[in-house]
Amino acid sequence: MPIHGKPLLAYWLDLLLPGGIERVLINTHYLAGKVQEFCASSPWRNRIALAHEAALLGTGGTILANRAFFGGNPFLVAHADNLTRFSVADFIRAHRERPPGAAITMMTFTTDSPQSSGIVETGDLSLVRQFHEKVKNPPGDRANAAVYIMEPEVLDFLASLGKRVIDLSNEVIPRFLGRIATFHNSDYHRDIGSEQSLRAAEREYR
């Protein structure tokens, strides 16, 4: 999916890999051949690993299936159907300085379509206390950007579910309420999963 003629995946690689992320793992389920071809020609190819899913395992299941890739370290998870711009270093710093007991740092953004987003409510220390996934009358416009930094204990929780297909929004975030710190992206973030939002991103992003 190109933005101004540049593949969306290229934006992500150019953001993350110079910014403090050591290596990236990409799920190649959709258009796997094109993703493989792009990665093979990328200047970042030596820092990219590919994981093909013939049948999708869900946003949490992919993480669990590739647990060894993370080597017992904190890791960043990003849903790549978003166009975004933020300081990776600041995001990592926010996670390192998260409140005691927090296992996840969630990026948030201000959305113009709260009904189609996961809306968060925060309490003391900006910890997520309520999460509303795509509800009709959401209580605000502070949304989950679907970009996270997670501690290894989240992998232990995924394994404890005893299943392969796992959804982060519906099965993981609700179980970690009160233990999710937030980092607000005030630069740029848009979900481009629809043609309308893709056109909006092309107008806005500079």
DASUL-V708982 format. One record per residue. N is the residue number from 1. RES is the residue in one letter. D_CENTER is the distance of its C-alpha to the mean C-alpha in Angstrom with 1 decimal. Layout:
# DASUL-V708982
n: [N:N]
res: [RES:RES]
d_center: [D_CENTER:D_CENTER]
This chain:
# DASUL-V708982
n: [1:2:3:4:5:6:7:8:9:10:11:12:13:14:15:16:17:18:19:20:21:22:23:24:25:26:27:28:29:30:31:32:33:34:35:36:37:38:39:40:41:42:43:44:45:46:47:48:49:50:51:52:53:54:55:56:57:58:59:60:61:62:63:64:65:66:67:68:69:70:71:72:73:74:75:76:77:78:79:80:81:82:83:84:85:86:87:88:89:90:91:92:93:94:95:96:97:98:99:100:101:102:103:104:105:106:107:108:109:110:111:112:113:114:115:116:117:118:119:120:121:122:123:124:125:126:127:128:129:130:131:132:133:134:135:136:137:138:139:140:141:142:143:144:145:146:147:148:149:150:151:152:153:154:155:156:157:158:159:160:161:162:163:164:165:166:167:168:169:170:171:172:173:174:175:176:177:178:179:180:181:182:183:184:185:186:187:188:189:190:191:192:193:194:195:196:197:198:199:200:201:202:203:204:205:206]
res: [M:P:I:H:G:K:P:L:L:A:Y:W:L:D:L:L:L:P:G:G:I:E:R:V:L:I:N:T:H:Y:L:A:G:K:V:Q:E:F:C:A:S:S:P:W:R:N:R:I:A:L:A:H:E:A:A:L:L:G:T:G:G:T:I:L:A:N:R:A:F:F:G:G:N:P:F:L:V:A:H:A:D:N:L:T:R:F:S:V:A:D:F:I:R:A:H:R:E:R:P:P:G:A:A:I:T:M:M:T:F:T:T:D:S:P:Q:S:S:G:I:V:E:T:G:D:L:S:L:V:R:Q:F:H:E:K:V:K:N:P:P:G:D:R:A:N:A:A:V:Y:I:M:E:P:E:V:L:D:F:L:A:S:L:G:K:R:V:I:D:L:S:N:E:V:I:P:R:F:L:G:R:I:A:T:F:H:N:S:D:Y:H:R:D:I:G:S:E:Q:S:L:R:A:A:E:R:E:Y:R]
d_center: [17.3:19.0:18.9:22.3:23.0:20.1:17.7:14.1:13.2:15.7:14.0:10.9:13.4:15.6:13.2:11.8:15.0:17.5:15.5:15.7:13.5:16.3:15.1:12.4:12.5:12.0:12.7:15.8:16.7:17.1:19.7:19.7:22.8:21.5:18.3:20.7:23.1:20.8:19.5:23.1:24.2:21.4:22.7:19.7:20.8:22.0:18.6:16.8:17.0:16.8:16.5:18.1:18.0:21.1:20.0:16.4:15.6:12.8:9.1:10.9:13.8:12.4:11.4:14.9:16.7:15.7:16.3:19.0:16.7:15.4:19.0:18.9:16.8:13.8:10.6:7.2:4.4:2.4:4.2:7.1:9.2:8.6:11.1:10.5:12.7:12.6:14.4:12.5:15.7:15.6:12.1:13.5:16.7:15.5:14.1:17.5:19.3:17.6:20.3:22.1:20.8:17.1:15.0:11.5:10.5:8.3:8.0:10.3:12.3:15.6:15.6:18.8:18.3:17.6:19.1:16.4:13.5:12.6:14.8:15.0:18.3:18.7:21.9:23.4:21.6:18.6:17.5:16.1:19.2:18.6:15.9:17.0:15.1:16.8:20.2:23.3:24.0:21.0:22.2:20.6:18.1:15.6:12.4:9.0:6.7:3.8:2.6:5.1:8.3:10.4:14.1:15.9:17.4:14.4:15.4:18.9:18.0:16.4:19.6:21.7:20.8:22.9:21.2:19.2:17.2:14.8:12.5:10.0:10.9:14.6:15.4:13.5:12.6:16.3:17.6:16.1:17.2:19.1:17.1:13.8:14.2:12.8:12.3:13.3:12.5:16.0:16.1:14.3:11.4:12.2:11.0:13.4:13.8:17.4:20.3:21.0:17.7:17.8:21.3:20.3:17.8:20.7:23.0:20.9:19.1:21.6]
